[in-house]
Every structure is written in structure tokens, then in C-alpha cells.
Amino acid sequence: MNRIIVVLIVTLSIISIFGIEVFSQTYKSEIKVSSNIPFFVNGTLTRPGSYTFQTQLINITFQQNFDVYPASRTHLVAVKVNNTYYHSNVVVISSNNKTSGCYLVSPLYEKQYYVNISSQYPFPISSGWFNVSQSVGLPRNYFYQLNDTRYIPYDYCINGEKFQSIFVTSPLTAVVVYKEQFYVNTSSQYRGYINGTVKEICSGWYPSGTNITLARYLYQNEFTRFFTYGNLISTKVLNAPLFINDTQIEQFYITVKTPILAYISGKLENMISGWYNKSEEICVPNYVTLSNNTRLITMGNYSGIHYLGGGVFISDVQLEQDLLTFPIPLLLNYSGNITTQRYIWIFNGSSVKVMSQIVYLSNVTRDVVPKQILTFNNFSKLVFYTQNYLSLDVPVYGKINGLNSSIYSSWLNATDNVTVFRIYYINGENRLVISSDRYNFTMVSPVSINDYYIQEYLVQILGIYGSDTVYNFTAWEPNSSIISIPLLYLYKGETFELNTSTINNYNNITIHSPKKIVVEYLPEVSNATQVTGKRINTSSEDLILTIVFIGTVISIISALIASVLLAKKRIE
């Protein structure tokens, strides 16, 4: 009998090995639970401790909160099952007929205190439960803004003491302390005093109580100052949002050793030492014509066009020259140089001499050999320099070696640095917008530039009603562009109508030169339109917007036509 039982066991083992299921078997899992807080097993409250369960199905429920008081509690953070954390207080483990396993279950509880956060303004951190030893800092880059005033939290006040963060060790109340800031809106950037220190004053947020001062004259040094005029030439203690609309001009002191004739902003004047505005155009001409046969020549290093960018010392002098005209070109010797000329300007009492030799290596490269005295000791040291040809489609303006100059197709030294201006102001009302495929280069080799320019004029249209300027339009417009003046314009909530008797072709003005047009606007008599015997109310604002839109479209089309014609002309 025992032998039969052994055979049966062996047979069942072989069947089991080859996967032949003969008998059904119930699988149970081993669940080990360890908790220092009472918990529920299949709905039954279980004391704290460590337990082992052998079962197919088990429901373990941990309490979310324990030892709950008004300001403290023990809170379930997570449940750990075999080194995996679950954010649920219920663990259900089920074993099917195929598998079983061992599970280690334990809850993670944290002591918490209630922190009351009191804030005068909306605050991103609310009152609530926080873990013991948790640090609650101030939110970075947070502020509460109300129009042009904002409030920035910078401290927590706890029991009269200020802290940058809250370290939770007990229930507490934290009051958020704010800094008040006001927005200062500036129409431009100013140089002035902020709390007694010279700084840039620009649009931005400033703390309440900040002292802002704009002085009539603020001297940066003996050569630089800022001149300010407007309504805020004083000290302002900031206690509300502020708008600054004053005008400030940076000025530089120019020292002129000897008075000279120069063009200042396009006007020929006797230039003397004094304060001049930044970026003001100062042109010290190489020559000033006094008559057909007499001129002044400028001697020094400041001749040319300059846009003032700092204090300058001008030591240039202007000397008188007389023109000698000859019937034919002559080889002349003037001050040791020899040249062939038909006429020459000379200083009073001087004699004439000059010579030079040019060797062409190609049609775009040459060597210039000046007249020179050679001796036995230096005859092998021939002095010469290389020039390359600069070719442009049209002359433009820019700088050669840092000096303002007209730039045109010409021979330049191989070391010359050339800068082409993108915009050149002929005067305050006339400028050239230059387009070039190269703007800065050195003449180390021949250069050919594809360029052209567009002539633009300053156009100003003033619509006057009494002493008020109802309409003000100022812009640079391309040559041959067409602009229009609005027939109706809304000013301070009132609709004004153009007095067309003050101008012809108000909707078709072709620009060929700088223009300053002053027209008259009159209050619109009625906003009503009579159509087939019925009175229909019309919106003057909609009509104005429609007219402005049509005028803008016409201006854009005119500018495009002008650009096409200019491009066509340049190609021709």
C-alpha cells in the first residue's frame, strides 16, 4: 500500500512538472502589516502593532487623520507596499488561483500644525495644515498689482518678529508684510537724482517714498550737461503713480580756439565756444567761398560733417586763398610738389610747384609714387602706396577713416576704412535712406557696391482751431508719395471738420519737398445725415476711422508706386 502511495506521489509530481493540472489549489498571500496608528482590517478596528495575515483577499484601511485637534493632527501622507508608495488610505490585496505572494504594508504618518496666514492682499499661499519642520518661504517674483500701484511681500511677521520664511514647529499665525511700489511713466529717459544719487530715470516701478529730482541743469562734468525744461523741475517724493513728460537735452561744450565759419544744423554761423546739443549737425567746410576768386580754406583736423557726441576742442584755422586761372593746363611747382593744372588756389605771396607719378597695375588697382628726393643713401627706399578702386551705382554719404564724407566711385588707399550711412540727413527736413549691399569695409582690394537711395522729406500737418492744435501729423515721407488730410477728426471727444477752403486737394498731396501745412478745423455742425427724407444718425467716430483707414491705404499704395518707380529708375 505504501508503495502505491509513493508511485502516486511521483506520478502527480511528473504531471505537475509537465504542466498537466489535475487538482485545483487555493493560493493565499502573506501580508505583513506594521502600524503605530490603529487601522482597519476588513472593516474591523485593529490596535497598533505588527501583524501577519495569510489570506486570499484583504482590505486594509488606514485613518486619514489621527489625534485631531483644532491646530494639530497626525496626517496620513502615503502607504508603503513593498517599497512603493501609494497616496491612498485603502489597500486591497487579492490572490487568484494561480499566484500568491508576500506583501509588506506600512503607513507613513506626519505630524502637522495649522498655520494661519493673514494677508491684506491676495496671496498665493493659503492658511492650512503644514508638516512639522516644513519651511514655507515667500513666493518668488510674486506681487499684487492694483492699476499703477503694486504690493510686494517681503517678510512674514510672527509674534512681532519678521522672517523670510516660516519654519513650522507649532501652530502659528503669520502676517504677510508688503512693500508698496508706484509706477513712474516717463515719456523718455532722463538723467536726474534718485534719492540723491545721479541715475537714469525711466519708466518702471519705484518704492514708495523715493525722492525723484529733475534739475534744470545737471552737470556730468565740465564738458557734458543735461538741460531740462517742463513741469517737473523739482524734487518729488513718490507717494502715488507719477507721469513725467519733461524734455531733456544732453549738451556738450565745444571749445573753439579761434572763431570760424561753420554750418550749425544747416545754418552758416560764426562758431564760438559754448554749449551745443547732442547729435547736432556741425559742418566745418574745407572751403568757404567769399567771392568767385576768394575763399577761406580750413586748416586742422575737424573739417567735415560731425554729429556731436561729446566735448570737442577745435583748433582749426581758416586762411584766405586767391584763385589763379590759366588758359591751358600747366605743370606747376607749388611748395615742392609738381602737378599739371589749369587753375590753382594759392596763399598770398606763395609760389607754385608739385609732381606725382601713378602706375596702373590694372584698371582697378594702382600704385601712387609721390615726388621725393633720393640720395645715394636712400635711393633703394622708394616710397609708394597702393590704391584700389571703389565703384558705386550712385554716390552716397558715410565715413572714410572715421571722417564724414561723400562716398562716390573713386580711388582709395588700401588701408582706408569706409562706412556707408544707412540714413543721411541733408538737413532737418531732408534726408536720404541709403540701401547698400555693404556698409563697412576696408579697401584691401577693389570693391564694387550695388546701392541706391530714397529721398525723404519731413512733412508736418497742423490742424488749428482757435489756439488749439486739433490735428498734428509729422512723418518722413518718400519723394513723390501721396498723403491726405482727414476730412473729419475726433479731438477731446468732439468731431472737427476740415475747412477745405484753407487747402486744395486735401486728399491728394504729392510730396516733392519738405512741407509744413497749416489748415483750419471747425467743429462739425451736425452728426446727422438726411437720406430720402429720413434722419439717420451716423457715428462720427466710425466715419473718421473709415477716412483714416482709406487715407492710410492710399499712402501705402503711393509709397509702393514711388518705390517701384525709383527702382525702375535705378535699373535704367
C-alpha positions as CSV (number, residue, x, y, z in Angstrom):
1,M,0.0,0.0,0.0
2,N,2.8,2.4,0.9
3,R,4.5,1.5,-2.4
4,I,1.3,2.5,-4.3
5,I,1.1,5.9,-2.5
6,V,4.8,6.6,-3.3
7,V,4.1,5.9,-7.0
8,L,1.1,8.1,-7.0
9,I,3.0,10.9,-5.5
10,V,5.8,10.5,-8.1
11,T,3.2,10.4,-10.9
12,L,1.5,13.5,-9.6
13,S,4.9,15.2,-9.4
14,I,5.7,14.3,-13.1
15,I,2.2,15.5,-14.2
16,S,2.8,18.8,-12.3
17,I,6.3,19.2,-14.0
18,F,4.8,18.8,-17.4
19,G,2.0,21.4,-16.7
20,I,-0.9,18.9,-16.5
21,E,-3.3,20.3,-14.0
22,V,-5.1,17.6,-12.1
23,F,-6.3,19.2,-8.9
24,S,-7.3,22.7,-8.2
25,Q,-5.5,24.5,-5.4
26,T,-6.3,27.6,-3.3
27,Y,-3.5,30.2,-3.2
28,K,-3.1,32.6,-0.3
29,S,-0.8,35.6,0.1
30,E,1.1,36.6,3.2
31,I,0.5,40.1,4.2
32,K,2.6,41.7,6.9
33,V,1.2,45.0,8.3
34,S,3.1,47.3,10.7
35,S,1.5,50.5,12.0
36,N,1.8,52.6,15.1
37,I,-1.7,54.1,14.5
38,P,-4.9,52.0,14.8
39,F,-6.2,50.7,11.5
40,F,-9.0,48.6,10.0
41,V,-8.7,45.1,8.6
42,N,-11.8,44.1,6.6
43,G,-13.7,46.8,8.5
44,T,-12.5,45.7,11.9
45,L,-10.5,48.2,14.0
46,T,-7.1,46.8,14.9
47,R,-4.7,48.0,17.5
48,P,-1.3,49.5,16.6
49,G,1.4,46.9,16.1
50,S,2.8,44.3,13.6
51,Y,0.5,41.6,12.1
52,T,0.9,38.8,9.6
53,F,-2.2,37.6,7.6
54,Q,-2.5,34.5,5.4
55,T,-5.5,35.1,3.1
56,Q,-6.7,35.3,-0.4
57,L,-8.4,38.7,0.0
58,I,-7.8,41.5,2.5
59,N,-8.9,45.1,2.8
60,I,-6.6,47.3,5.0
61,T,-7.8,50.8,5.7
62,F,-5.7,53.4,7.5
63,Q,-7.1,56.5,9.1
64,Q,-6.5,59.7,7.1
65,N,-6.1,61.8,10.3
66,F,-5.4,60.9,13.9
67,D,-5.2,62.8,17.1
68,V,-7.1,65.7,15.5
69,Y,-7.1,68.9,17.5
70,P,-8.1,72.5,16.3
71,A,-4.4,73.3,15.5
72,S,-2.6,69.9,15.3
73,R,-3.1,66.5,13.9
74,T,-1.3,63.3,12.7
75,H,-1.9,63.0,8.9
76,L,-1.5,60.1,6.6
77,V,0.9,61.0,3.8
78,A,1.2,57.7,2.0
79,V,1.0,53.9,2.3
80,K,4.2,51.9,1.5
81,V,3.6,48.5,-0.1
82,N,6.8,46.6,-0.9
83,N,8.9,49.8,-1.3
84,T,6.2,51.5,-3.4
85,Y,4.3,54.5,-2.0
86,Y,0.6,54.9,-2.7
87,H,-1.4,58.1,-2.0
88,S,-4.5,56.2,-0.9
89,N,-5.5,55.1,2.6
90,V,-7.1,51.8,1.4
91,V,-5.0,48.8,0.4
92,V,-6.8,45.8,-1.2
93,I,-4.7,42.6,-1.8
94,S,-6.3,39.7,-3.7
95,S,-4.7,36.4,-4.7
96,N,-6.2,34.4,-7.6
97,N,-6.0,30.6,-8.2
98,K,-2.6,31.0,-9.9
99,T,-0.4,33.3,-7.9
100,S,0.4,34.2,-4.3
101,G,2.9,36.5,-2.7
102,C,4.3,38.3,0.3
103,Y,3.4,41.9,0.9
104,L,4.9,44.3,3.4
105,V,2.4,47.1,4.3
106,S,3.1,50.2,6.5
107,P,1.6,53.7,6.6
108,L,3.6,56.9,6.6
109,Y,2.2,59.5,9.0
110,E,3.4,63.1,9.5
111,K,2.7,65.5,12.4
112,Q,1.0,68.6,11.1
113,Y,0.2,72.0,12.6
114,Y,-2.3,74.5,11.4
115,V,-0.7,77.7,10.1
116,N,-2.9,80.8,9.7
117,I,-1.6,83.1,7.0
118,S,-3.0,86.6,7.2
119,S,-2.6,88.9,4.2
120,Q,-4.0,92.3,3.4
121,Y,-3.9,91.5,-0.3
122,P,-4.5,88.3,-2.4
123,F,-1.6,85.9,-1.6
124,P,-0.8,82.6,-3.3
125,I,-0.2,80.7,-0.1
126,S,-3.3,80.0,1.9
127,S,-3.9,79.1,5.5
128,G,-3.8,75.3,6.1
129,W,-2.1,72.2,7.5
130,F,1.7,72.1,7.2
131,N,4.1,69.3,8.2
132,V,6.2,69.7,11.2
133,S,9.7,71.2,10.3
134,Q,8.3,72.3,7.0
135,S,9.7,75.6,5.7
136,V,7.3,77.9,3.9
137,G,9.1,80.7,2.1
138,L,7.9,83.8,0.4
139,P,6.8,83.2,-3.2
140,R,9.5,84.5,-5.6
141,N,8.6,87.2,-8.2
142,Y,5.0,87.5,-6.8
143,F,3.3,90.8,-6.3
144,Y,-0.3,92.1,-6.3
145,Q,-1.0,94.9,-8.7
146,L,-3.8,97.4,-8.5
147,N,-3.6,99.7,-11.5
148,D,-0.3,101.6,-11.2
149,T,0.3,100.5,-7.6
150,R,1.7,97.1,-6.6
151,Y,2.4,95.4,-3.4
152,I,5.4,93.0,-3.0
153,P,5.6,90.6,0.0
154,Y,9.0,90.8,1.7
155,D,8.5,89.4,5.2
156,Y,6.3,87.2,7.5
157,C,5.6,88.8,10.8
158,I,5.2,86.2,13.6
159,N,4.7,87.4,17.1
160,G,6.2,90.8,16.2
161,E,9.3,89.4,14.6
162,K,10.0,89.4,10.9
163,F,11.1,86.3,9.0
164,Q,11.8,85.5,5.3
165,S,10.3,82.0,5.8
166,I,8.1,80.1,8.2
167,F,9.6,77.1,10.0
168,V,6.7,75.0,11.3
169,T,7.2,73.7,14.8
170,S,3.8,74.6,16.3
171,P,0.5,76.2,15.4
172,L,1.1,79.8,14.5
173,T,-0.3,82.9,12.8
174,A,1.9,84.7,10.2
175,V,1.1,88.1,8.9
176,V,2.4,88.9,5.4
177,V,4.2,92.3,5.3
178,Y,4.2,94.2,1.9
179,K,6.3,96.8,0.3
180,E,4.4,99.4,-1.7
181,Q,5.6,100.5,-5.1
182,F,4.3,103.0,-7.6
183,Y,4.7,103.1,-11.4
184,V,6.6,106.0,-12.8
185,N,5.7,106.5,-16.5
186,T,8.2,108.7,-18.4
187,S,7.8,109.9,-22.0
188,S,11.6,109.4,-22.5
189,Q,14.7,108.5,-20.5
190,Y,16.0,111.2,-18.1
191,R,19.2,111.9,-16.2
192,G,18.4,113.0,-12.7
193,Y,18.6,112.3,-9.0
194,I,17.0,109.2,-7.3
195,N,17.4,109.5,-3.5
196,G,20.2,112.0,-4.0
197,T,22.2,109.8,-6.4
198,V,22.6,110.7,-10.1
199,K,20.9,107.9,-12.1
200,E,18.9,107.2,-15.2
201,I,15.2,107.9,-14.7
202,C,12.9,105.8,-16.9
203,S,9.6,104.1,-16.8
204,G,9.4,101.5,-14.1
205,W,8.4,100.6,-10.5
206,Y,9.8,102.6,-7.7
207,P,9.4,102.2,-3.9
208,S,7.0,104.5,-2.0
209,G,8.9,107.4,-0.6
210,T,11.5,107.6,-3.3
211,N,12.9,111.1,-3.9
212,I,13.0,111.9,-7.7
213,T,14.7,115.1,-8.8
214,L,14.9,116.7,-12.2
215,A,17.3,119.7,-12.2
216,R,17.2,122.5,-14.8
217,Y,20.9,121.9,-15.4
218,L,22.7,118.7,-14.4
219,Y,26.4,118.8,-15.0
220,Q,28.0,115.5,-15.7
221,N,31.4,117.0,-16.0
222,E,33.0,120.2,-17.4
223,F,32.1,119.1,-21.0
224,T,28.7,117.4,-20.5
225,R,25.4,118.6,-19.0
226,F,21.7,117.9,-19.2
227,F,19.3,120.7,-19.8
228,T,15.7,120.0,-18.8
229,Y,12.5,122.0,-19.2
230,G,8.9,121.2,-18.4
231,N,6.6,120.9,-15.4
232,L,8.6,118.7,-13.0
233,I,11.8,120.7,-12.5
234,S,11.8,120.0,-8.7
235,T,12.0,117.2,-6.2
236,K,9.1,114.8,-6.0
237,V,8.6,112.4,-3.0
238,L,6.8,109.4,-4.5
239,N,3.5,108.7,-2.8
240,A,1.4,107.9,-5.8
241,P,1.9,106.9,-9.5
242,L,3.7,109.6,-11.5
243,F,3.9,110.7,-15.1
244,I,6.9,112.7,-16.3
245,N,6.6,114.4,-19.6
246,D,9.5,116.9,-19.4
247,T,12.0,117.4,-22.2
248,Q,15.7,116.8,-21.5
249,I,18.5,117.6,-23.9
250,E,22.1,116.4,-23.5
251,Q,24.6,119.1,-24.3
252,F,28.3,119.2,-24.8
253,Y,30.8,122.0,-24.5
254,I,32.8,122.9,-27.6
255,T,35.9,124.9,-27.2
256,V,36.8,126.9,-30.3
257,K,40.4,128.2,-30.2
258,T,39.6,130.8,-32.9
259,P,36.1,131.7,-34.2
260,I,35.5,130.0,-37.6
261,L,32.6,129.9,-40.1
262,A,30.7,126.6,-39.8
263,Y,27.3,125.2,-40.6
264,I,25.4,124.5,-37.4
265,S,22.2,122.5,-38.1
266,G,22.5,123.7,-41.7
267,K,22.9,127.4,-41.0
268,L,26.2,129.1,-41.7
269,E,27.3,130.9,-38.5
270,N,30.4,132.3,-36.8
271,M,31.1,129.4,-34.4
272,I,32.5,130.2,-31.0
273,S,33.0,128.3,-27.7
274,G,29.7,127.3,-26.0
275,W,27.2,124.6,-25.2
276,Y,25.7,122.6,-28.2
277,N,23.0,119.9,-28.3
278,K,23.9,116.3,-28.6
279,S,23.7,114.9,-32.1
280,E,23.6,118.5,-33.5
281,E,25.0,118.5,-37.0
282,I,28.2,120.6,-37.2
283,C,29.8,121.0,-40.6
284,V,33.2,122.7,-40.7
285,P,33.6,123.1,-44.5
286,N,37.0,122.6,-46.1
287,Y,36.3,125.8,-48.1
288,V,34.1,128.8,-47.6
289,T,33.5,130.8,-50.8
290,L,33.6,134.6,-50.2
291,S,33.5,135.5,-53.9
292,N,34.3,134.0,-57.3
293,N,38.0,134.5,-56.8
294,T,38.4,134.4,-53.0
295,R,37.8,131.7,-50.4
296,L,38.7,130.5,-46.9
297,I,40.5,127.2,-46.5
298,T,40.1,125.3,-43.3
299,M,43.3,124.0,-41.8
300,G,43.1,121.5,-39.0
301,N,41.5,118.1,-38.2
302,Y,37.9,118.9,-37.6
303,S,36.7,119.8,-41.1
304,G,33.8,117.8,-42.4
305,I,30.3,116.9,-41.1
306,H,30.1,115.8,-37.4
307,Y,27.2,114.8,-35.2
308,L,28.1,116.0,-31.7
309,G,28.7,113.1,-29.4
310,G,30.9,114.7,-26.7
311,G,33.0,117.7,-25.7
312,V,35.3,118.9,-28.6
313,F,38.3,121.1,-28.8
314,I,38.5,122.8,-32.3
315,S,41.9,124.3,-33.1
316,D,41.2,124.7,-36.8
317,V,42.0,128.0,-38.5
318,Q,40.7,129.4,-41.7
319,L,43.1,131.1,-44.1
320,E,42.3,133.2,-47.2
321,Q,43.2,131.9,-50.7
322,D,43.1,133.6,-54.1
323,L,42.3,131.7,-57.4
324,L,44.8,131.8,-60.2
325,T,43.2,130.8,-63.5
326,F,45.3,129.8,-66.6
327,P,44.2,129.4,-70.2
328,I,45.7,125.9,-70.5
329,P,46.8,123.2,-68.1
330,L,50.3,123.9,-66.8
331,L,52.9,121.8,-65.0
332,L,53.2,123.8,-61.8
333,N,55.7,123.8,-58.9
334,Y,53.9,124.7,-55.7
335,S,55.5,124.2,-52.3
336,G,57.8,121.5,-53.6
337,N,55.0,119.5,-55.4
338,I,54.6,119.3,-59.2
339,T,51.3,118.8,-61.0
340,T,49.5,119.7,-64.2
341,Q,46.7,122.1,-63.5
342,R,44.7,124.8,-65.4
343,Y,43.9,126.7,-62.2
344,I,45.1,126.6,-58.6
345,W,44.3,128.2,-55.3
346,I,47.4,129.7,-53.6
347,F,48.1,131.5,-50.4
348,N,49.1,135.2,-50.8
349,G,52.8,135.5,-51.7
350,S,53.4,131.8,-52.3
351,S,54.8,130.2,-55.4
352,V,53.7,127.1,-57.3
353,K,55.4,123.6,-57.8
354,V,54.1,119.7,-57.5
355,M,54.6,116.4,-59.3
356,S,53.3,112.8,-58.9
357,Q,53.5,109.5,-60.8
358,I,50.8,106.9,-61.0
359,V,51.5,103.3,-62.1
360,Y,48.4,101.3,-63.1
361,L,48.6,97.6,-62.2
362,S,45.1,97.1,-63.6
363,N,42.0,99.2,-64.3
364,V,41.0,98.9,-60.6
365,T,44.4,98.8,-58.8
366,R,47.3,101.3,-59.0
367,D,50.4,102.4,-57.1
368,V,50.9,106.1,-56.3
369,V,54.5,107.3,-56.2
370,P,54.9,110.8,-54.7
371,K,57.7,113.2,-55.7
372,Q,60.6,112.6,-53.5
373,I,64.3,113.4,-53.1
374,L,66.5,110.4,-53.4
375,T,70.2,110.3,-52.4
376,F,72.9,107.6,-52.5
377,N,72.0,106.5,-49.0
378,N,68.2,106.1,-49.6
379,F,67.7,105.6,-53.4
380,S,66.5,102.0,-52.9
381,K,63.8,103.1,-50.5
382,L,61.1,104.1,-52.9
383,V,58.0,105.4,-51.2
384,F,54.7,104.4,-52.7
385,Y,51.3,103.2,-51.6
386,T,48.6,101.1,-53.2
387,Q,45.1,102.3,-54.1
388,N,42.1,100.3,-55.1
389,Y,39.1,101.5,-57.0
390,L,35.7,101.9,-55.2
391,S,32.8,101.6,-57.6
392,L,29.2,102.6,-56.6
393,D,26.0,102.7,-58.5
394,V,25.2,106.1,-57.0
395,P,27.1,108.5,-54.7
396,V,26.2,108.1,-51.0
397,Y,27.3,109.5,-47.7
398,G,29.3,107.9,-44.9
399,K,32.7,108.0,-43.3
400,I,36.2,107.4,-44.6
401,N,38.7,106.6,-41.8
402,G,36.2,108.0,-39.3
403,L,35.6,111.3,-41.1
404,N,32.2,112.2,-42.6
405,S,32.5,112.3,-46.3
406,S,30.6,112.0,-49.6
407,I,31.4,108.5,-50.9
408,Y,31.5,108.0,-54.7
409,S,33.3,105.9,-57.2
410,S,37.0,106.8,-56.6
411,W,40.4,105.6,-55.8
412,L,41.0,104.9,-52.1
413,N,44.1,103.8,-50.2
414,A,44.3,100.1,-49.4
415,T,44.3,101.0,-45.7
416,D,41.2,103.2,-45.9
417,N,38.2,102.1,-43.9
418,V,34.8,103.0,-45.4
419,T,31.5,103.2,-43.7
420,V,28.2,103.9,-45.6
421,F,25.5,105.6,-43.7
422,R,22.1,103.9,-43.6
423,I,20.4,107.3,-43.2
424,Y,21.9,110.7,-44.1
425,Y,20.3,113.9,-43.0
426,I,21.0,116.7,-45.5
427,N,19.3,119.0,-43.1
428,G,16.5,118.8,-40.5
429,E,13.9,118.4,-43.3
430,N,15.6,116.4,-46.0
431,R,17.3,113.0,-45.7
432,L,18.4,110.1,-47.8
433,V,17.6,106.5,-46.8
434,I,20.5,104.5,-48.3
435,S,20.4,100.8,-49.3
436,S,23.7,99.1,-49.9
437,D,24.9,95.5,-50.1
438,R,28.0,96.6,-48.0
439,Y,28.1,99.1,-45.2
440,N,31.5,98.7,-43.6
441,F,34.7,97.5,-45.2
442,T,38.4,98.2,-45.7
443,M,39.8,98.8,-49.2
444,V,42.3,95.9,-49.2
445,S,41.1,95.0,-52.7
446,P,38.9,96.6,-55.3
447,V,35.2,97.0,-54.2
448,S,32.1,97.2,-56.2
449,I,28.9,98.2,-54.4
450,N,25.3,97.9,-55.5
451,D,23.5,100.8,-53.8
452,Y,20.7,103.3,-54.2
453,Y,18.9,105.8,-52.0
454,I,15.4,107.1,-51.5
455,Q,14.9,110.8,-50.9
456,E,12.6,111.5,-48.0
457,Y,11.2,114.9,-46.8
458,L,9.9,115.9,-43.4
459,V,6.1,116.5,-43.6
460,Q,4.2,118.3,-40.9
461,I,0.5,119.0,-41.0
462,L,-1.1,121.1,-38.3
463,G,-4.9,121.4,-38.0
464,I,-5.7,124.5,-36.0
465,Y,-8.9,125.5,-34.3
466,G,-8.5,128.8,-32.5
467,S,-5.5,128.4,-30.2
468,D,-5.8,124.6,-30.1
469,T,-3.9,122.2,-32.4
470,V,-6.7,119.7,-33.3
471,Y,-4.7,117.6,-35.7
472,N,-0.9,117.1,-35.7
473,F,0.8,114.8,-38.2
474,T,4.6,114.6,-38.5
475,A,6.5,112.0,-40.6
476,W,9.2,111.4,-43.1
477,E,7.7,110.7,-46.5
478,P,9.4,109.4,-49.7
479,N,9.7,111.7,-52.6
480,S,6.6,111.5,-54.9
481,S,4.5,109.9,-52.2
482,I,0.9,111.0,-51.8
483,I,-0.7,111.8,-48.4
484,S,-4.1,113.1,-47.4
485,I,-5.6,115.2,-44.6
486,P,-8.6,113.7,-42.8
487,L,-11.8,115.5,-43.5
488,L,-13.1,114.7,-40.0
489,Y,-11.1,114.3,-36.8
490,L,-12.0,113.5,-33.3
491,Y,-10.3,115.7,-30.7
492,K,-11.1,115.6,-27.0
493,G,-14.4,113.8,-27.7
494,E,-15.6,116.3,-30.2
495,T,-15.7,115.8,-34.0
496,F,-14.0,118.5,-36.1
497,E,-14.4,119.1,-39.8
498,L,-11.6,120.3,-42.1
499,N,-12.2,123.7,-43.6
500,T,-11.4,122.7,-47.2
501,S,-11.2,126.3,-48.2
502,T,-7.8,126.5,-46.4
503,I,-6.2,123.9,-48.7
504,N,-6.6,122.5,-52.2
505,N,-6.5,118.8,-52.9
506,Y,-6.5,117.8,-49.2
507,N,-6.9,114.2,-50.1
508,N,-4.1,114.1,-52.8
509,I,-1.0,115.9,-51.7
510,T,2.2,114.9,-53.6
511,I,5.4,115.2,-51.7
512,H,8.4,116.7,-53.7
513,S,9.9,118.8,-50.9
514,P,9.7,119.4,-47.1
515,K,6.2,120.6,-46.2
516,K,4.6,122.3,-43.3
517,I,0.9,122.7,-43.9
518,V,-1.4,124.6,-41.6
519,V,-5.1,124.0,-42.1
520,E,-8.2,125.0,-40.2
521,Y,-10.6,122.6,-38.5
522,L,-14.1,123.7,-37.4
523,P,-16.5,121.9,-35.0
524,E,-18.8,119.7,-37.1
525,V,-22.2,121.3,-37.4
526,S,-24.2,118.1,-37.1
527,N,-23.6,114.3,-37.0
528,A,-26.9,113.7,-38.8
529,T,-27.3,112.7,-42.5
530,Q,-30.5,113.3,-44.5
531,V,-31.4,110.3,-46.7
532,T,-34.6,110.1,-48.7
533,G,-36.4,112.4,-46.3
534,K,-35.5,110.4,-43.2
535,R,-33.0,111.5,-40.5
536,I,-30.3,108.8,-39.9
537,N,-27.9,109.1,-37.0
538,T,-24.3,108.5,-38.1
539,S,-21.3,107.8,-35.9
540,S,-18.6,110.4,-36.5
541,E,-16.0,108.1,-34.9
542,D,-16.8,105.3,-37.3
543,L,-16.6,107.8,-40.2
544,I,-13.3,109.2,-39.0
545,L,-11.8,105.7,-38.7
546,T,-13.0,104.9,-42.2
547,I,-11.5,108.0,-43.6
548,V,-8.2,107.5,-41.8
549,F,-8.1,103.9,-43.0
550,I,-8.7,104.9,-46.6
551,G,-6.0,107.6,-46.3
552,T,-3.6,105.1,-44.9
553,V,-4.2,102.7,-47.7
554,I,-3.7,105.5,-50.3
555,S,-0.4,106.5,-48.6
556,I,0.8,102.9,-48.6
557,I,-0.1,102.4,-52.3
558,S,1.6,105.7,-53.2
559,A,4.8,104.7,-51.3
560,L,4.8,101.4,-53.1
561,I,4.4,103.1,-56.5
562,A,7.2,105.5,-55.6
563,S,9.5,102.7,-54.6
564,V,8.8,100.8,-57.9
565,L,9.4,104.0,-60.0
566,L,12.6,104.6,-58.0
567,A,13.8,101.0,-58.5
568,K,13.0,101.3,-62.2
569,K,14.9,104.5,-62.5
570,R,17.9,102.9,-60.7
571,I,17.8,100.0,-63.1
572,E,17.7,102.3,-66.1
